[in-house]
Amino acid sequence: EFTIARPFNLNSGYIWREQFDESMLELLDSIVDSETKEDGTIVLYQVFRFKANQKGNTQIFLAHIRSSIDGSEVRTQEVFDIYIE
């Protein structure tokens, strides 16, 4: 099992959406976690917990998306290369 955590601002309306090969990986959980910095600032994280289904190489795509009446707006996209032994 492994996790990927990405920071986000709840007030912005953007959230992270995942896309991955379900034959290679299983999404066990997607939660919001927080961290309090030394200066008292609270940082929110969206945490994805995955489990490998088999050995090999795959990718996880994360898109920072905000949905609206006009459709989805993508702010950022990230690609994670995953090597499963």
N, C-alpha and C positions, 0 to 999 in steps of 0.2 A: 504494500500500500504506500501511497505517497500523496502529498498535497501540493497545490499551487494556490498561493494567496496573492490577490491583487487589490491595491488600495482603491477606494472610491468615495465619492461625496454623495451621500443620500439625498441631499437637497438639490443636486443637479439634475436628477431624473435619469441619469445614466446608470446602467447595471451591466455586469459582465455576463455574456452568454457563451456557452461552450459548444464546440463541435468536435467530434472525435470518432474514430472507427470503433464501433461497439463490439466487433469481433475481437479486438485487441484489448480494450479497456472497458471497465464498468465504473460509472459514476456512483459512488456510495453515498455521497452527501454534498450539499452545497449550502453553506451557512454564512452568516455575517458575524465577524469577530471584531474586537476592538483592542487598541493598544493606547495607553496613556503615556505620552512623551514626558520628559523631565520638566518641560515648561508648562505642563498641564493640558496641552493640546491632545484631543482624542482623535485618533486616526481609525477609520473603519476599513475593514478588509472583507472582501468576498473570498471565501475559502472553499476550494473544490477538493474533495478527497476521492482519489481514484484507486482502483485495484486492477492489476494486470490479469488478463484472461489467458495469455499465452506469451511465449518468448518471441522476440523480434523487434523491429523498429516501426515506430508510428509517430504521428504528430497530433498535438492538441491545438486547436485554434480557439482563441478567446477574442471576442469582439465586445468593445465597450459601446453599448447601444442605448439609445433613448427612443422609445416608441411615442408616436403622436398620431393625430388624425391624418396627417399628410404621409404617414409611413414611418419606417424606422430610419433613424439617423445614426450612423456609425462614427464615433469619435476616434477610436484607436482599434487596431487589430494587432494581435500578437500570436506568434507561432512558437510552440514548444516542441522540440525534437525529443522523443522518448525512446530510450534503448532499454529493452527488457531482457534480462539474462535468465 
